[in-house]
Amino acid sequence: MMMMRGFTNFLALALTAGIAAGSATAQTVSIGALPQGSLSYSIASAVAKVIADKTDLKTRAIGIGGGNIYHPQVHQGKLDMSTAALPDTIFALTGKGPYEGRKHANLRVLARLLEFQTGFMVRKDSNIRSLADLKGKPFPSGFTSQKLVGVLVRAAFEAEGMSLSDVVGVPVPNFVRGTEQFVAGKTVGSYLAPGSGIVRKANAKFRIRFISLRETPGSLKILRSIAPGAYYTTVRPTKRMPYITEPVKMIGFDYLLQVGAKVSNEVAYKSAKALHQNKKALVAAHGVFRGFKPKLIAKQGLGVEYHPGAIKYYKEAGLL
């Protein structure tokens, strides 16, 4: 009887230890993004779902603000990963632009996800047809929790011979709030990604359209001098965006999943593998991933270093 009781106690201890060991392997991974309602948050949520479904990692998206909010947290290890616009990552790594004098050297790329497109939205019945038509009118400004947006707006303006002083600035923390001000009639437009959920909400309130930017000889050089890594891109009509009825020229840049340098090689390897091998699951999670090209997930020439764990997988997959 004593032997049986001893064996039972031993078995209970063993099971407890096994459960503890099992729970230790189910690591939680956090992905920072812009606030809910933004395309950034939708992308982070889709990425988190696929990584969680295809690995043993517990992954979750956290909508906390712009890059100037989550870049420092990824750098410090308070967040494991985040979505990131390439221009913003370049600024953060080099300590320039919104990060003047503060280098965030612990940022690494885990995956190049897709081309991100951003532009200027106005009411469909508005007589505003170009950026020049915004002169003297109220438009969102400041972008205190999403400083890259302010940089992109300034870059677009200066590429067309304008400045931020040409509009009446209405201070907002981010482009979600800027669009809310637009819907409330306090501004004549907003600047954001055409695939954002908040754009669809605005279009449901009253019909909207996007202004096509004017690309001229030398304008790309001006654009990139202010927003490194940015370029002009054309957004074409699609059923997902009924407010795009003809090709519209906007600002584009590579959109990344970045990761802290201190994140383990194992986590980076598993995450890179899950994303590269599961485009269908990404598309099912959000339609924007129809533009995801697995062959470009390890795109070179970005000017930003990849995480060693991701590099290991991409070499095995023949991408590097």
C-alpha positions as CSV (number, residue, x, y, z in Angstrom):
1,M,0.0,0.0,0.0
2,M,2.9,2.4,0.9
3,M,4.6,1.5,-2.4
4,M,1.4,2.2,-4.3
5,R,0.9,5.6,-2.5
6,G,4.6,6.5,-3.3
7,F,4.1,5.6,-7.0
8,T,1.0,7.7,-7.1
9,N,2.7,10.7,-5.6
10,F,5.7,10.2,-8.0
11,L,3.3,10.0,-11.0
12,A,1.5,13.2,-9.9
13,L,4.8,15.1,-9.6
14,A,5.9,13.8,-13.0
15,L,2.7,14.9,-14.6
16,T,2.9,18.3,-13.0
17,A,6.5,18.7,-14.2
18,G,5.4,17.6,-17.7
19,I,2.6,20.1,-17.8
20,A,4.9,22.9,-16.6
21,A,7.5,21.9,-19.3
22,G,4.8,21.8,-22.0
23,S,3.5,25.2,-21.0
24,A,7.0,26.6,-21.1
25,T,7.3,25.7,-24.8
26,A,4.1,27.5,-25.7
27,Q,5.8,30.9,-25.9
28,T,3.7,34.1,-26.2
29,V,4.7,36.4,-29.0
30,S,3.4,40.0,-29.2
31,I,3.1,41.9,-32.4
32,G,2.7,45.7,-32.1
33,A,0.6,47.6,-34.7
34,L,-1.4,50.8,-35.3
35,P,-4.7,51.2,-33.5
36,Q,-7.7,48.9,-34.4
37,G,-9.5,50.1,-37.5
38,S,-6.2,50.6,-39.3
39,L,-4.8,48.3,-42.1
40,S,-1.7,47.8,-40.0
41,Y,-3.7,46.3,-37.2
42,S,-5.6,44.0,-39.6
43,I,-2.2,42.9,-41.1
44,A,-0.8,42.2,-37.6
45,S,-3.9,40.2,-36.7
46,A,-3.7,38.1,-39.8
47,V,0.1,37.4,-39.2
48,A,-0.6,36.6,-35.6
49,K,-3.3,34.1,-36.5
50,V,-1.3,32.3,-39.1
51,I,1.8,32.0,-36.9
52,A,-0.3,30.8,-34.0
53,D,-2.2,28.3,-36.2
54,K,0.9,26.9,-37.9
55,T,3.4,26.8,-35.0
56,D,3.3,26.2,-31.2
57,L,3.7,29.9,-30.6
58,K,0.9,31.9,-28.9
59,T,0.8,35.0,-31.0
60,R,-1.3,38.2,-30.5
61,A,-1.6,41.6,-32.2
62,I,-1.6,44.7,-30.0
63,G,-2.8,48.0,-31.4
64,I,-0.8,50.6,-29.5
65,G,0.0,53.5,-31.9
66,G,2.5,54.4,-34.6
67,G,6.1,53.4,-35.2
68,N,7.4,56.1,-32.8
69,I,5.4,54.2,-30.1
70,Y,6.3,50.6,-31.0
71,H,9.8,50.8,-32.5
72,P,11.3,51.7,-29.1
73,Q,9.4,48.8,-27.5
74,V,10.7,46.3,-30.0
75,H,14.2,47.7,-29.6
76,Q,14.0,47.3,-25.8
77,G,12.4,43.9,-26.0
78,K,9.1,44.9,-24.5
79,L,7.4,43.8,-27.8
80,D,8.7,40.8,-29.7
81,M,7.6,42.0,-33.2
82,S,5.7,44.7,-35.0
83,T,4.4,45.7,-38.4
84,A,6.6,48.4,-39.9
85,A,6.9,50.7,-42.9
86,L,10.4,50.5,-44.4
87,P,10.9,54.3,-44.2
88,D,10.1,54.3,-40.5
89,T,12.4,51.4,-39.8
90,I,15.3,53.2,-41.6
91,F,14.6,56.3,-39.6
92,A,14.6,54.3,-36.3
93,L,17.8,52.4,-37.1
94,T,19.7,55.5,-38.2
95,G,18.4,57.8,-35.5
96,K,17.0,60.3,-38.1
97,G,13.7,61.9,-38.9
98,P,11.2,61.3,-36.1
99,Y,13.9,59.5,-34.1
100,E,16.6,62.2,-34.4
101,G,19.5,61.3,-32.1
102,R,17.9,58.1,-30.9
103,K,19.2,55.0,-32.8
104,H,17.2,51.8,-32.3
105,A,19.9,49.4,-33.2
106,N,18.1,46.2,-32.1
107,L,15.5,46.2,-34.9
108,R,15.7,43.4,-37.5
109,V,13.5,42.3,-40.4
110,L,11.6,39.0,-40.1
111,A,9.7,39.2,-43.3
112,R,8.9,41.6,-46.2
113,L,5.1,41.2,-46.3
114,L,3.8,43.4,-49.2
115,E,3.6,46.7,-50.8
116,F,1.8,49.2,-48.7
117,Q,-0.1,52.0,-50.4
118,T,-1.2,55.4,-48.9
119,G,-2.9,58.4,-50.3
120,F,-5.1,61.4,-49.9
121,M,-8.9,60.9,-49.4
122,V,-11.6,63.5,-50.0
123,R,-15.4,63.4,-50.5
124,K,-16.5,62.2,-53.9
125,D,-18.6,65.3,-54.5
126,S,-15.7,67.6,-53.5
127,N,-14.1,69.9,-56.1
128,I,-10.6,68.9,-54.8
129,R,-8.8,67.2,-57.6
130,S,-5.2,67.7,-56.7
131,L,-3.0,68.4,-53.7
132,A,-2.8,72.1,-54.8
133,D,-6.6,72.2,-54.3
134,L,-6.0,71.6,-50.5
135,K,-4.3,75.0,-50.1
136,G,-6.0,77.1,-47.5
137,K,-8.3,74.3,-46.3
138,P,-8.4,72.3,-43.0
139,F,-6.4,69.1,-43.1
140,P,-5.2,66.7,-40.4
141,S,-1.7,67.5,-39.0
142,G,0.7,66.7,-36.2
143,F,0.2,62.9,-36.1
144,T,1.9,62.8,-32.6
145,S,1.6,59.1,-32.1
146,Q,2.2,58.2,-35.8
147,K,4.9,60.6,-36.9
148,L,5.7,58.8,-40.1
149,V,2.4,59.9,-41.5
150,G,3.4,63.5,-41.0
151,V,6.6,62.8,-42.8
152,L,4.8,61.2,-45.8
153,V,2.3,64.0,-46.0
154,R,5.2,66.5,-46.0
155,A,7.1,64.5,-48.6
156,A,4.0,64.3,-50.9
157,F,3.4,68.1,-50.5
158,E,7.1,69.1,-51.2
159,A,7.3,66.7,-54.2
160,E,4.5,68.9,-55.7
161,G,6.0,72.2,-54.7
162,M,3.9,72.7,-51.6
163,S,4.5,72.8,-47.8
164,L,2.6,71.9,-44.7
165,S,1.9,75.6,-44.1
166,D,-0.2,75.7,-47.3
167,V,-3.1,74.0,-45.4
168,V,-4.8,74.8,-42.1
169,G,-3.5,72.1,-39.8
170,V,-6.0,70.3,-37.6
171,P,-3.9,68.4,-34.9
172,V,-4.6,64.7,-34.6
173,P,-2.6,61.8,-33.0
174,N,-2.9,59.4,-35.9
175,F,-4.6,58.9,-39.3
176,V,-7.5,57.0,-37.8
177,R,-8.4,60.1,-35.7
178,G,-7.6,62.3,-38.8
179,T,-10.2,60.3,-40.7
180,E,-12.7,60.7,-37.9
181,Q,-12.2,64.4,-38.1
182,F,-12.8,64.2,-41.9
183,V,-16.1,62.3,-41.4
184,A,-17.1,64.8,-38.8
185,G,-16.7,67.6,-41.3
186,K,-13.8,69.2,-39.5
187,T,-11.3,68.6,-42.3
188,V,-11.7,68.3,-46.1
189,G,-9.8,65.1,-46.3
190,S,-7.5,62.6,-44.7
191,Y,-4.3,60.7,-45.5
192,L,-4.3,56.9,-45.0
193,A,-4.2,53.4,-46.6
194,P,-7.0,52.8,-49.1
195,G,-7.6,49.3,-47.8
196,S,-8.2,50.4,-44.2
197,G,-11.4,49.5,-42.4
198,I,-11.9,53.1,-41.5
199,V,-11.9,54.0,-45.2
200,R,-14.8,51.7,-45.8
201,K,-16.7,53.2,-42.8
202,A,-16.1,56.7,-44.3
203,N,-17.3,55.6,-47.7
204,A,-20.5,54.2,-46.0
205,K,-21.1,57.6,-44.4
206,F,-20.7,59.5,-47.6
207,R,-19.0,58.4,-50.9
208,I,-15.2,59.1,-51.0
209,R,-12.4,59.1,-53.6
210,F,-8.6,59.4,-53.6
211,I,-6.6,62.1,-55.2
212,S,-4.0,61.0,-57.8
213,L,-0.6,62.4,-57.0
214,R,1.4,64.2,-59.8
215,E,4.7,62.6,-60.6
216,T,7.1,64.9,-62.4
217,P,10.8,64.7,-63.3
218,G,12.7,65.0,-60.0
219,S,9.7,64.5,-57.8
220,L,10.7,61.0,-56.8
221,K,14.1,62.3,-55.7
222,I,12.4,64.9,-53.5
223,L,10.0,62.2,-52.1
224,R,12.8,59.9,-51.2
225,S,15.0,62.7,-49.7
226,I,12.3,63.1,-47.1
227,A,10.9,59.6,-46.8
228,P,13.7,57.1,-47.7
229,G,12.4,53.9,-49.2
230,A,9.2,55.5,-50.5
231,Y,8.1,55.5,-54.1
232,Y,5.1,56.2,-56.4
233,T,2.7,53.4,-56.9
234,T,-0.6,53.0,-58.9
235,V,-3.7,51.6,-57.1
236,R,-6.1,50.1,-59.6
237,P,-9.9,49.4,-59.3
238,T,-10.9,46.3,-57.3
239,K,-14.1,44.9,-55.9
240,R,-12.6,45.3,-52.4
241,M,-12.3,49.0,-52.8
242,P,-15.4,50.3,-54.7
243,Y,-14.2,53.9,-54.1
244,I,-11.3,53.3,-56.4
245,T,-13.0,53.6,-59.8
246,E,-9.9,54.5,-61.9
247,P,-6.1,54.1,-61.5
248,V,-4.8,56.4,-58.7
249,K,-1.2,57.3,-58.1
250,M,-0.2,57.1,-54.4
251,I,2.8,56.7,-52.2
252,G,4.1,53.1,-51.7
253,F,6.7,51.4,-49.6
254,D,7.7,47.9,-48.5
255,Y,5.8,46.8,-45.4
256,L,7.6,44.6,-43.0
257,L,7.2,42.4,-40.0
258,Q,10.1,43.4,-37.9
259,V,11.5,41.7,-34.8
260,G,13.8,42.5,-31.9
261,A,17.4,41.3,-32.1
262,K,17.0,39.5,-28.8
263,V,14.1,37.4,-30.0
264,S,15.3,33.8,-30.2
265,N,16.4,32.3,-33.5
266,E,13.8,29.5,-33.0
267,V,10.9,31.9,-32.8
268,A,12.1,33.9,-35.8
269,Y,12.7,30.7,-37.8
270,K,9.3,29.2,-37.0
271,S,7.5,32.5,-37.7
272,A,9.3,33.1,-41.1
273,K,8.5,29.5,-42.1
274,A,4.8,29.8,-41.2
275,L,4.4,33.0,-43.2
276,H,6.3,31.8,-46.2
277,Q,4.5,28.5,-46.6
278,N,0.9,29.7,-45.9
279,K,-0.2,32.4,-48.3
280,K,-3.7,30.9,-48.5
281,A,-4.1,31.1,-44.8
282,L,-2.9,34.7,-44.8
283,V,-5.4,35.6,-47.6
284,A,-8.2,33.9,-45.7
285,A,-7.3,36.1,-42.6
286,H,-7.3,39.3,-44.7
287,G,-7.7,40.0,-48.4
288,V,-4.8,42.4,-48.5
289,F,-2.5,39.4,-48.5
290,R,-3.5,38.7,-52.1
291,G,-0.6,41.0,-52.8
292,F,1.8,38.9,-50.7
293,K,4.5,37.3,-52.8
294,P,6.3,34.5,-51.0
295,K,9.3,34.8,-53.3
296,L,9.8,38.4,-52.1
297,I,9.5,37.6,-48.3
298,A,13.3,37.8,-48.1
299,K,13.6,40.8,-50.5
300,Q,17.1,42.1,-50.6
301,G,18.3,45.7,-50.9
302,L,16.1,47.1,-48.2
303,G,19.0,48.5,-46.3
304,V,17.8,46.7,-43.1
305,E,19.3,43.6,-41.6
306,Y,17.3,40.4,-41.4
307,H,17.1,38.3,-38.1
308,P,19.5,35.3,-38.1
309,G,16.7,32.9,-37.4
310,A,14.8,34.2,-40.4
311,I,18.0,34.0,-42.5
312,K,18.4,30.4,-41.6
313,Y,15.0,29.5,-42.9
314,Y,15.2,31.6,-46.0
315,K,18.5,29.9,-46.9
316,E,17.0,26.5,-46.4
317,A,14.0,27.5,-48.6
318,G,16.4,28.6,-51.4
319,L,15.4,32.3,-51.1
320,L,18.9,33.5,-50.1
